Amino acid sequence: MIKVSVMYPNSKEVQFDADYYKNSHLPMLIEALGAALKGIELDLGVASRIPGELPPYVAIAHLKFDDVTAFQTAFGPHAETFAADVKNYSNVQGELQISDLVPF
């Protein structure tokens, strides 16, 4: 299983509408990705390791898929639609990382 993490870097200039992201953007992804999506989690940054410092990411979405091919097949046809929706919730683009989920 793999995890696709979409990480939105934080700074004083970042605007991020968590309500829109949670209630509109993510449900759109869930519907479009269908059965290929095996799970989803949302982390909203609240702090950093240094008191008073902004968290490094304002939000991180974790999407789980069986493998990279399943992700690419499900995500690819909708990538432009997903990207076009960013303007509705943030002024920063997410950084994407694909990771193997390694149980131990």
Backbone as XML, in Angstrom:
<?xml version="1.0"?>
<chain id="A" units="angstrom">
  <residue number="1" name="MET">
    <atom name="N" x="0.854" y="-1.177" z="0.000"/>
    <atom name="CA" x="0.000" y="0.000" z="0.000"/>
    <atom name="C" x="0.898" y="1.239" z="0.000"/>
  </residue>
  <residue number="2" name="ILE">
    <atom name="N" x="0.412" y="2.282" z="-0.662"/>
    <atom name="CA" x="1.150" y="3.549" z="-0.691"/>
    <atom name="C" x="0.291" y="4.651" z="-0.070"/>
  </residue>
  <residue number="3" name="LYS">
    <atom name="N" x="0.984" y="5.715" z="0.302"/>
    <atom name="CA" x="0.312" y="6.904" z="0.821"/>
    <atom name="C" x="0.766" y="8.089" z="-0.019"/>
  </residue>
  <residue number="4" name="VAL">
    <atom name="N" x="-0.197" y="8.836" z="-0.529"/>
    <atom name="CA" x="0.078" y="10.064" z="-1.255"/>
    <atom name="C" x="-0.199" y="11.205" z="-0.285"/>
  </residue>
  <residue number="5" name="SER">
    <atom name="N" x="0.840" y="11.951" z="0.057"/>
    <atom name="CA" x="0.700" y="13.072" z="0.985"/>
    <atom name="C" x="0.767" y="14.375" z="0.195"/>
  </residue>
  <residue number="6" name="VAL">
    <atom name="N" x="-0.250" y="15.203" z="0.363"/>
    <atom name="CA" x="-0.278" y="16.528" z="-0.252"/>
    <atom name="C" x="-0.096" y="17.510" z="0.893"/>
  </residue>
  <residue number="7" name="MET">
    <atom name="N" x="1.075" y="18.162" z="0.906"/>
    <atom name="CA" x="1.488" y="19.003" z="2.028"/>
    <atom name="C" x="1.483" y="20.469" z="1.597"/>
  </residue>
  <residue number="8" name="TYR">
    <atom name="N" x="0.758" y="21.284" z="2.335"/>
    <atom name="CA" x="0.633" y="22.707" z="2.027"/>
    <atom name="C" x="1.556" y="23.496" z="2.950"/>
  </residue>
  <residue number="9" name="PRO">
    <atom name="N" x="2.690" y="24.007" z="2.408"/>
    <atom name="CA" x="3.651" y="24.751" z="3.231"/>
    <atom name="C" x="3.004" y="25.973" z="3.884"/>
  </residue>
  <residue number="10" name="ASN">
    <atom name="N" x="3.446" y="26.257" z="5.084"/>
    <atom name="CA" x="2.876" y="27.344" z="5.868"/>
    <atom name="C" x="3.820" y="28.539" z="5.906"/>
  </residue>
  <residue number="11" name="SER">
    <atom name="N" x="3.259" y="29.719" z="5.989"/>
    <atom name="CA" x="3.995" y="30.966" z="6.223"/>
    <atom name="C" x="2.970" y="32.012" z="6.646"/>
  </residue>
  <residue number="12" name="LYS">
    <atom name="N" x="3.441" y="33.171" z="7.018"/>
    <atom name="CA" x="2.530" y="34.234" z="7.445"/>
    <atom name="C" x="1.612" y="34.689" z="6.321"/>
  </residue>
  <residue number="13" name="GLU">
    <atom name="N" x="2.031" y="34.499" z="5.064"/>
    <atom name="CA" x="1.247" y="34.937" z="3.915"/>
    <atom name="C" x="0.245" y="33.894" z="3.435"/>
  </residue>
  <residue number="14" name="VAL">
    <atom name="N" x="0.324" y="32.683" z="3.952"/>
    <atom name="CA" x="-0.529" y="31.603" z="3.469"/>
    <atom name="C" x="-1.972" y="31.794" z="3.924"/>
  </residue>
  <residue number="15" name="GLN">
    <atom name="N" x="-2.860" y="31.609" z="2.972"/>
    <atom name="CA" x="-4.291" y="31.579" z="3.266"/>
    <atom name="C" x="-4.762" y="30.158" z="2.976"/>
  </residue>
  <residue number="16" name="PHE">
    <atom name="N" x="-5.511" y="29.595" z="3.892"/>
    <atom name="CA" x="-6.003" y="28.228" z="3.721"/>
    <atom name="C" x="-7.368" y="28.124" z="4.387"/>
  </residue>
  <residue number="17" name="ASP">
    <atom name="N" x="-8.384" y="27.834" z="3.588"/>
    <atom name="CA" x="-9.749" y="27.694" z="4.088"/>
    <atom name="C" x="-9.988" y="26.216" z="4.407"/>
  </residue>
  <residue number="18" name="ALA">
    <atom name="N" x="-9.731" y="25.847" z="5.654"/>
    <atom name="CA" x="-9.837" y="24.450" z="6.076"/>
    <atom name="C" x="-11.263" y="23.925" z="5.930"/>
  </residue>
  <residue number="19" name="ASP">
    <atom name="N" x="-12.258" y="24.762" z="6.180"/>
    <atom name="CA" x="-13.652" y="24.319" z="6.046"/>
    <atom name="C" x="-13.965" y="23.943" z="4.598"/>
  </residue>
  <residue number="20" name="TYR">
    <atom name="N" x="-13.558" y="24.784" z="3.656"/>
    <atom name="CA" x="-13.788" y="24.474" z="2.245"/>
    <atom name="C" x="-13.042" y="23.201" z="1.865"/>
  </residue>
  <residue number="21" name="TYR">
    <atom name="N" x="-11.788" y="23.106" z="2.288"/>
    <atom name="CA" x="-10.971" y="21.944" z="1.941"/>
    <atom name="C" x="-11.624" y="20.658" z="2.457"/>
  </residue>
  <residue number="22" name="LYS">
    <atom name="N" x="-12.059" y="20.701" z="3.705"/>
    <atom name="CA" x="-12.648" y="19.521" z="4.356"/>
    <atom name="C" x="-14.043" y="19.190" z="3.814"/>
  </residue>
  <residue number="23" name="ASN">
    <atom name="N" x="-14.842" y="20.212" z="3.550"/>
    <atom name="CA" x="-16.244" y="19.982" z="3.196"/>
    <atom name="C" x="-16.548" y="20.002" z="1.700"/>
  </residue>
  <residue number="24" name="SER">
    <atom name="N" x="-15.611" y="20.499" z="0.879"/>
    <atom name="CA" x="-15.849" y="20.556" z="-0.568"/>
    <atom name="C" x="-14.754" y="19.856" z="-1.375"/>
  </residue>
  <residue number="25" name="HIS">
    <atom name="N" x="-13.496" y="20.251" z="-1.145"/>
    <atom name="CA" x="-12.416" y="19.706" z="-1.968"/>
    <atom name="C" x="-12.209" y="18.210" z="-1.727"/>
  </residue>
  <residue number="26" name="LEU">
    <atom name="N" x="-12.049" y="17.818" z="-0.482"/>
    <atom name="CA" x="-11.809" y="16.393" z="-0.206"/>
    <atom name="C" x="-12.990" y="15.518" z="-0.611"/>
  </residue>
  <residue number="27" name="PRO">
    <atom name="N" x="-14.249" y="15.912" z="-0.353"/>
    <atom name="CA" x="-15.355" y="15.090" z="-0.852"/>
    <atom name="C" x="-15.346" y="14.953" z="-2.387"/>
  </residue>
  <residue number="28" name="MET">
    <atom name="N" x="-14.920" y="16.016" z="-3.102"/>
    <atom name="CA" x="-14.807" y="15.932" z="-4.555"/>
    <atom name="C" x="-13.780" y="14.869" z="-4.939"/>
  </residue>
  <residue number="29" name="LEU">
    <atom name="N" x="-12.623" y="14.861" z="-4.247"/>
    <atom name="CA" x="-11.604" y="13.855" z="-4.508"/>
    <atom name="C" x="-12.131" y="12.452" z="-4.224"/>
  </residue>
  <residue number="30" name="ILE">
    <atom name="N" x="-12.770" y="12.284" z="-3.085"/>
    <atom name="CA" x="-13.282" y="10.970" z="-2.689"/>
    <atom name="C" x="-14.233" y="10.424" z="-3.750"/>
  </residue>
  <residue number="31" name="GLU">
    <atom name="N" x="-15.136" y="11.275" z="-4.217"/>
    <atom name="CA" x="-16.089" y="10.840" z="-5.240"/>
    <atom name="C" x="-15.390" y="10.500" z="-6.551"/>
  </residue>
  <residue number="32" name="ALA">
    <atom name="N" x="-14.468" y="11.346" z="-6.976"/>
    <atom name="CA" x="-13.801" y="11.143" z="-8.262"/>
    <atom name="C" x="-12.875" y="9.931" z="-8.249"/>
  </residue>
  <residue number="33" name="LEU">
    <atom name="N" x="-12.197" y="9.685" z="-7.138"/>
    <atom name="CA" x="-11.224" y="8.593" z="-7.083"/>
    <atom name="C" x="-11.883" y="7.235" z="-6.865"/>
  </residue>
  <residue number="34" name="GLY">
    <atom name="N" x="-13.091" y="7.231" z="-6.354"/>
    <atom name="CA" x="-13.863" y="6.006" z="-6.226"/>
    <atom name="C" x="-13.173" y="4.931" z="-5.399"/>
  </residue>
  <residue number="35" name="ALA">
    <atom name="N" x="-13.350" y="3.689" z="-5.818"/>
    <atom name="CA" x="-12.854" y="2.533" z="-5.059"/>
    <atom name="C" x="-11.334" y="2.439" z="-5.030"/>
  </residue>
  <residue number="36" name="ALA">
    <atom name="N" x="-10.650" y="3.163" z="-5.899"/>
    <atom name="CA" x="-9.184" y="3.138" z="-5.880"/>
    <atom name="C" x="-8.637" y="3.754" z="-4.596"/>
  </residue>
  <residue number="37" name="LEU">
    <atom name="N" x="-9.372" y="4.704" z="-4.035"/>
    <atom name="CA" x="-8.972" y="5.361" z="-2.785"/>
    <atom name="C" x="-9.315" y="4.440" z="-1.621"/>
  </residue>
  <residue number="38" name="LYS">
    <atom name="N" x="-8.299" y="4.032" z="-0.874"/>
    <atom name="CA" x="-8.494" y="3.079" z="0.221"/>
    <atom name="C" x="-8.632" y="3.735" z="1.585"/>
  </residue>
  <residue number="39" name="GLY">
    <atom name="N" x="-8.311" y="5.008" z="1.680"/>
    <atom name="CA" x="-8.436" y="5.723" z="2.938"/>
    <atom name="C" x="-7.933" y="7.143" z="2.773"/>
  </residue>
  <residue number="40" name="ILE">
    <atom name="N" x="-8.372" y="8.013" z="3.670"/>
    <atom name="CA" x="-7.961" y="9.414" z="3.609"/>
    <atom name="C" x="-7.908" y="9.973" z="5.026"/>
  </residue>
  <residue number="41" name="GLU">
    <atom name="N" x="-6.927" y="10.810" z="5.277"/>
    <atom name="CA" x="-6.782" y="11.497" z="6.562"/>
    <atom name="C" x="-6.381" y="12.932" z="6.288"/>
  </residue>
  <residue number="42" name="LEU">
    <atom name="N" x="-6.784" y="13.822" z="7.174"/>
    <atom name="CA" x="-6.424" y="15.231" z="7.064"/>
    <atom name="C" x="-5.761" y="15.684" z="8.347"/>
  </residue>
  <residue number="43" name="ASP">
    <atom name="N" x="-4.559" y="16.232" z="8.228"/>
    <atom name="CA" x="-3.851" y="16.850" z="9.349"/>
    <atom name="C" x="-3.908" y="18.357" z="9.158"/>
  </residue>
  <residue number="44" name="LEU">
    <atom name="N" x="-4.358" y="19.074" z="10.177"/>
    <atom name="CA" x="-4.329" y="20.538" z="10.151"/>
    <atom name="C" x="-3.268" y="20.988" z="11.152"/>
  </residue>
  <residue number="45" name="GLY">
    <atom name="N" x="-2.259" y="21.715" z="10.673"/>
    <atom name="CA" x="-1.152" y="22.132" z="11.520"/>
    <atom name="C" x="-1.588" y="23.052" z="12.639"/>
  </residue>
  <residue number="46" name="VAL">
    <atom name="N" x="-1.086" y="22.774" z="13.844"/>
    <atom name="CA" x="-1.419" y="23.618" z="14.996"/>
    <atom name="C" x="-0.189" y="24.192" z="15.684"/>
  </residue>
  <residue number="47" name="ALA">
    <atom name="N" x="0.967" y="23.569" z="15.514"/>
    <atom name="CA" x="2.158" y="24.053" z="16.220"/>
    <atom name="C" x="3.408" y="23.488" z="15.562"/>
  </residue>
  <residue number="48" name="SER">
    <atom name="N" x="4.527" y="24.012" z="15.996"/>
    <atom name="CA" x="5.845" y="23.552" z="15.579"/>
    <atom name="C" x="6.582" y="23.040" z="16.805"/>
  </residue>
  <residue number="49" name="ARG">
    <atom name="N" x="7.766" y="22.509" z="16.602"/>
    <atom name="CA" x="8.538" y="22.056" z="17.767"/>
    <atom name="C" x="9.059" y="23.230" z="18.581"/>
  </residue>
  <residue number="50" name="ILE">
    <atom name="N" x="9.060" y="24.426" z="17.980"/>
    <atom name="CA" x="9.500" y="25.630" z="18.673"/>
    <atom name="C" x="8.258" y="26.420" z="19.092"/>
  </residue>
  <residue number="51" name="PRO">
    <atom name="N" x="8.059" y="26.627" z="20.384"/>
    <atom name="CA" x="6.866" y="27.356" z="20.847"/>
    <atom name="C" x="6.739" y="28.719" z="20.153"/>
  </residue>
  <residue number="52" name="GLY">
    <atom name="N" x="5.522" y="28.990" z="19.697"/>
    <atom name="CA" x="5.246" y="30.268" z="19.050"/>
    <atom name="C" x="5.549" y="30.301" z="17.564"/>
  </residue>
  <residue number="53" name="GLU">
    <atom name="N" x="6.234" y="29.310" z="17.049"/>
    <atom name="CA" x="6.561" y="29.253" z="15.622"/>
    <atom name="C" x="5.417" y="28.574" z="14.868"/>
  </residue>
  <residue number="54" name="LEU">
    <atom name="N" x="5.154" y="29.032" z="13.638"/>
    <atom name="CA" x="4.113" y="28.415" z="12.820"/>
    <atom name="C" x="4.466" y="26.959" z="12.517"/>
  </residue>
  <residue number="55" name="PRO">
    <atom name="N" x="3.466" y="26.097" z="12.400"/>
    <atom name="CA" x="3.748" y="24.736" z="11.959"/>
    <atom name="C" x="4.295" y="24.773" z="10.526"/>
  </residue>
  <residue number="56" name="PRO">
    <atom name="N" x="5.161" y="23.841" z="10.153"/>
    <atom name="CA" x="5.744" y="23.882" z="8.814"/>
    <atom name="C" x="4.716" y="23.732" z="7.690"/>
  </residue>
  <residue number="57" name="TYR">
    <atom name="N" x="3.620" y="23.029" z="7.989"/>
    <atom name="CA" x="2.560" y="22.844" z="6.995"/>
    <atom name="C" x="1.232" y="23.276" z="7.599"/>
  </residue>
  <residue number="58" name="VAL">
    <atom name="N" x="0.445" y="24.019" z="6.817"/>
    <atom name="CA" x="-0.868" y="24.443" z="7.278"/>
    <atom name="C" x="-1.831" y="23.258" z="7.246"/>
  </residue>
  <residue number="59" name="ALA">
    <atom name="N" x="-1.618" y="22.346" z="6.293"/>
    <atom name="CA" x="-2.454" y="21.154" z="6.180"/>
    <atom name="C" x="-1.692" y="20.087" z="5.402"/>
  </residue>
  <residue number="60" name="ILE">
    <atom name="N" x="-2.006" y="18.839" z="5.721"/>
    <atom name="CA" x="-1.471" y="17.696" z="4.977"/>
    <atom name="C" x="-2.617" y="16.702" z="4.798"/>
  </residue>
  <residue number="61" name="ALA">
    <atom name="N" x="-2.893" y="16.349" z="3.553"/>
    <atom name="CA" x="-3.876" y="15.307" z="3.257"/>
    <atom name="C" x="-3.114" y="14.039" z="2.895"/>
  </residue>
  <residue number="62" name="HIS">
    <atom name="N" x="-3.543" y="12.923" z="3.461"/>
    <atom name="CA" x="-2.933" y="11.617" z="3.192"/>
    <atom name="C" x="-3.980" y="10.738" z="2.513"/>
  </residue>
  <residue number="63" name="LEU">
    <atom name="N" x="-3.671" y="10.307" z="1.303"/>
    <atom name="CA" x="-4.574" y="9.449" z="0.542"/>
    <atom name="C" x="-3.894" y="8.099" z="0.344"/>
  </residue>
  <residue number="64" name="LYS">
    <atom name="N" x="-4.613" y="7.022" z="0.609"/>
    <atom name="CA" x="-4.023" y="5.680" z="0.515"/>
    <atom name="C" x="-4.561" y="4.948" z="-0.710"/>
  </residue>
  <residue number="65" name="PHE">
    <atom name="N" x="-3.640" y="4.264" z="-1.392"/>
    <atom name="CA" x="-3.952" y="3.481" z="-2.587"/>
    <atom name="C" x="-3.189" y="2.161" z="-2.517"/>
  </residue>
  <residue number="66" name="ASP">
    <atom name="N" x="-3.633" y="1.180" z="-3.307"/>
    <atom name="CA" x="-2.937" y="-0.102" z="-3.325"/>
    <atom name="C" x="-1.506" y="0.042" z="-3.829"/>
  </residue>
  <residue number="67" name="ASP">
    <atom name="N" x="-1.306" y="0.855" z="-4.879"/>
    <atom name="CA" x="0.027" y="1.032" z="-5.454"/>
    <atom name="C" x="0.053" y="2.312" z="-6.286"/>
  </residue>
  <residue number="68" name="VAL">
    <atom name="N" x="1.232" y="2.640" z="-6.797"/>
    <atom name="CA" x="1.404" y="3.876" z="-7.575"/>
    <atom name="C" x="0.539" y="3.858" z="-8.827"/>
  </residue>
  <residue number="69" name="THR">
    <atom name="N" x="0.465" y="2.715" z="-9.481"/>
    <atom name="CA" x="-0.341" y="2.616" z="-10.696"/>
    <atom name="C" x="-1.809" y="2.905" z="-10.404"/>
  </residue>
  <residue number="70" name="ALA">
    <atom name="N" x="-2.328" y="2.369" z="-9.306"/>
    <atom name="CA" x="-3.726" y="2.632" z="-8.937"/>
    <atom name="C" x="-3.947" y="4.123" z="-8.701"/>
  </residue>
  <residue number="71" name="PHE">
    <atom name="N" x="-2.995" y="4.775" z="-8.030"/>
    <atom name="CA" x="-3.087" y="6.222" z="-7.812"/>
    <atom name="C" x="-3.096" y="6.966" z="-9.141"/>
  </residue>
  <residue number="72" name="GLN">
    <atom name="N" x="-2.128" y="6.686" z="-9.995"/>
    <atom name="CA" x="-2.011" y="7.407" z="-11.259"/>
    <atom name="C" x="-3.224" y="7.207" z="-12.153"/>
  </residue>
  <residue number="73" name="THR">
    <atom name="N" x="-3.736" y="5.984" z="-12.183"/>
    <atom name="CA" x="-4.902" y="5.680" z="-13.009"/>
    <atom name="C" x="-6.143" y="6.420" z="-12.518"/>
  </residue>
  <residue number="74" name="ALA">
    <atom name="N" x="-6.333" y="6.478" z="-11.205"/>
    <atom name="CA" x="-7.507" y="7.139" z="-10.635"/>
    <atom name="C" x="-7.368" y="8.657" z="-10.647"/>
  </residue>
  <residue number="75" name="PHE">
    <atom name="N" x="-6.184" y="9.163" z="-10.339"/>
    <atom name="CA" x="-5.960" y="10.593" z="-10.157"/>
    <atom name="C" x="-5.798" y="11.333" z="-11.489"/>
  </residue>
  <residue number="76" name="GLY">
    <atom name="N" x="-5.074" y="10.720" z="-12.414"/>
    <atom name="CA" x="-4.706" y="11.372" z="-13.675"/>
    <atom name="C" x="-5.834" y="12.055" z="-14.416"/>
  </residue>
  <residue number="77" name="PRO">
    <atom name="N" x="-6.962" y="11.366" z="-14.640"/>
    <atom name="CA" x="-8.049" y="11.985" z="-15.403"/>
    <atom name="C" x="-8.674" y="13.204" z="-14.720"/>
  </residue>
  <residue number="78" name="HIS">
    <atom name="N" x="-8.441" y="13.353" z="-13.428"/>
    <atom name="CA" x="-9.053" y="14.443" z="-12.669"/>
    <atom name="C" x="-8.048" y="15.498" z="-12.204"/>
  </residue>
  <residue number="79" name="ALA">
    <atom name="N" x="-6.788" y="15.323" z="-12.535"/>
    <atom name="CA" x="-5.732" y="16.196" z="-12.011"/>
    <atom name="C" x="-5.993" y="17.674" z="-12.300"/>
  </residue>
  <residue number="80" name="GLU">
    <atom name="N" x="-6.424" y="17.999" z="-13.503"/>
    <atom name="CA" x="-6.672" y="19.404" z="-13.846"/>
    <atom name="C" x="-7.825" y="19.980" z="-13.026"/>
  </residue>
  <residue number="81" name="THR">
    <atom name="N" x="-8.868" y="19.196" z="-12.819"/>
    <atom name="CA" x="-10.012" y="19.651" z="-12.024"/>
    <atom name="C" x="-9.591" y="19.899" z="-10.583"/>
  </residue>
  <residue number="82" name="PHE">
    <atom name="N" x="-8.822" y="18.973" z="-10.025"/>
    <atom name="CA" x="-8.345" y="19.131" z="-8.648"/>
    <atom name="C" x="-7.471" y="20.375" z="-8.524"/>
  </residue>
  <residue number="83" name="ALA">
    <atom name="N" x="-6.563" y="20.560" z="-9.483"/>
    <atom name="CA" x="-5.654" y="21.713" z="-9.449"/>
    <atom name="C" x="-6.418" y="23.024" z="-9.598"/>
  </residue>
  <residue number="84" name="ALA">
    <atom name="N" x="-7.433" y="23.042" z="-10.435"/>
    <atom name="CA" x="-8.212" y="24.267" z="-10.658"/>
    <atom name="C" x="-8.981" y="24.677" z="-9.402"/>
  </residue>
  <residue number="85" name="ASP">
    <atom name="N" x="-9.254" y="23.737" z="-8.510"/>
    <atom name="CA" x="-10.020" y="24.038" z="-7.299"/>
    <atom name="C" x="-9.166" y="24.666" z="-6.203"/>
  </residue>
  <residue number="86" name="VAL">
    <atom name="N" x="-7.842" y="24.591" z="-6.325"/>
    <atom name="CA" x="-6.951" y="25.118" z="-5.282"/>
    <atom name="C" x="-7.266" y="26.575" z="-4.981"/>
  </residue>
  <residue number="87" name="LYS">
    <atom name="N" x="-7.545" y="27.365" z="-5.997"/>
    <atom name="CA" x="-7.824" y="28.803" z="-5.800"/>
    <atom name="C" x="-9.008" y="29.041" z="-4.869"/>
  </residue>
  <residue number="88" name="ASN">
    <atom name="N" x="-9.859" y="28.044" z="-4.687"/>
    <atom name="CA" x="-11.027" y="28.180" z="-3.816"/>
    <atom name="C" x="-10.710" y="28.001" z="-2.336"/>
  </residue>
  <residue number="89" name="TYR">
    <atom name="N" x="-9.512" y="27.482" z="-2.027"/>
    <atom name="CA" x="-9.194" y="27.272" z="-0.613"/>
    <atom name="C" x="-7.809" y="27.734" z="-0.190"/>
  </residue>
  <residue number="90" name="SER">
    <atom name="N" x="-6.907" y="28.017" z="-1.142"/>
    <atom name="CA" x="-5.562" y="28.415" z="-0.715"/>
    <atom name="C" x="-4.844" y="29.243" z="-1.763"/>
  </residue>
  <residue number="91" name="ASN">
    <atom name="N" x="-3.851" y="29.975" z="-1.303"/>
    <atom name="CA" x="-2.983" y="30.723" z="-2.208"/>
    <atom name="C" x="-1.618" y="30.060" z="-2.338"/>
  </residue>
  <residue number="92" name="VAL">
    <atom name="N" x="-1.515" y="28.800" z="-1.908"/>
    <atom name="CA" x="-0.264" y="28.053" z="-2.002"/>
    <atom name="C" x="-0.551" y="26.679" z="-2.611"/>
  </residue>
  <residue number="93" name="GLN">
    <atom name="N" x="0.364" y="26.213" z="-3.446"/>
    <atom name="CA" x="0.235" y="24.882" z="-4.046"/>
    <atom name="C" x="0.775" y="23.826" z="-3.090"/>
  </residue>
  <residue number="94" name="GLY">
    <atom name="N" x="0.123" y="22.689" z="-3.058"/>
    <atom name="CA" x="0.589" y="21.589" z="-2.228"/>
    <atom name="C" x="1.786" y="20.884" z="-2.841"/>
  </residue>
  <residue number="95" name="GLU">
    <atom name="N" x="2.651" y="20.378" z="-1.976"/>
    <atom name="CA" x="3.765" y="19.538" z="-2.391"/>
    <atom name="C" x="3.305" y="18.098" z="-2.262"/>
  </residue>
  <residue number="96" name="LEU">
    <atom name="N" x="3.582" y="17.276" z="-3.258"/>
    <atom name="CA" x="3.096" y="15.906" z="-3.259"/>
    <atom name="C" x="4.248" y="14.934" z="-3.048"/>
  </residue>
  <residue number="97" name="GLN">
    <atom name="N" x="4.035" y="13.980" z="-2.169"/>
    <atom name="CA" x="5.009" y="12.913" z="-1.958"/>
    <atom name="C" x="4.272" y="11.583" z="-1.929"/>
  </residue>
  <residue number="98" name="ILE">
    <atom name="N" x="4.831" y="10.602" z="-2.620"/>
    <atom name="CA" x="4.288" y="9.253" z="-2.607"/>
    <atom name="C" x="5.236" y="8.393" z="-1.796"/>
  </residue>
  <residue number="99" name="SER">
    <atom name="N" x="4.683" y="7.682" z="-0.808"/>
    <atom name="CA" x="5.495" y="6.879" z="0.112"/>
    <atom name="C" x="4.948" y="5.463" z="0.196"/>
  </residue>
  <residue number="100" name="ASP">
    <atom name="N" x="5.857" y="4.513" z="0.411"/>
    <atom name="CA" x="5.443" y="3.159" z="0.773"/>
    <atom name="C" x="5.028" y="3.173" z="2.229"/>
  </residue>
  <residue number="101" name="LEU">
    <atom name="N" x="3.942" y="2.502" z="2.529"/>
    <atom name="CA" x="3.543" y="2.316" z="3.937"/>
    <atom name="C" x="4.223" y="1.049" z="4.417"/>
  </residue>
  <residue number="102" name="VAL">
    <atom name="N" x="5.098" y="1.197" z="5.386"/>
    <atom name="CA" x="5.910" y="0.084" z="5.860"/>
    <atom name="C" x="5.490" y="-0.260" z="7.290"/>
  </residue>
  <residue number="103" name="PRO">
    <atom name="N" x="4.784" y="-1.374" z="7.474"/>
    <atom name="CA" x="4.394" y="-1.756" z="8.833"/>
    <atom name="C" x="5.603" y="-2.293" z="9.614"/>
  </residue>
  <residue number="104" name="PHE">
    <atom name="N" x="5.602" y="-2.028" z="10.903"/>
    <atom name="CA" x="6.640" y="-2.612" z="11.779"/>
    <atom name="C" x="6.129" y="-2.720" z="13.171"/>
  </residue>
</chain>
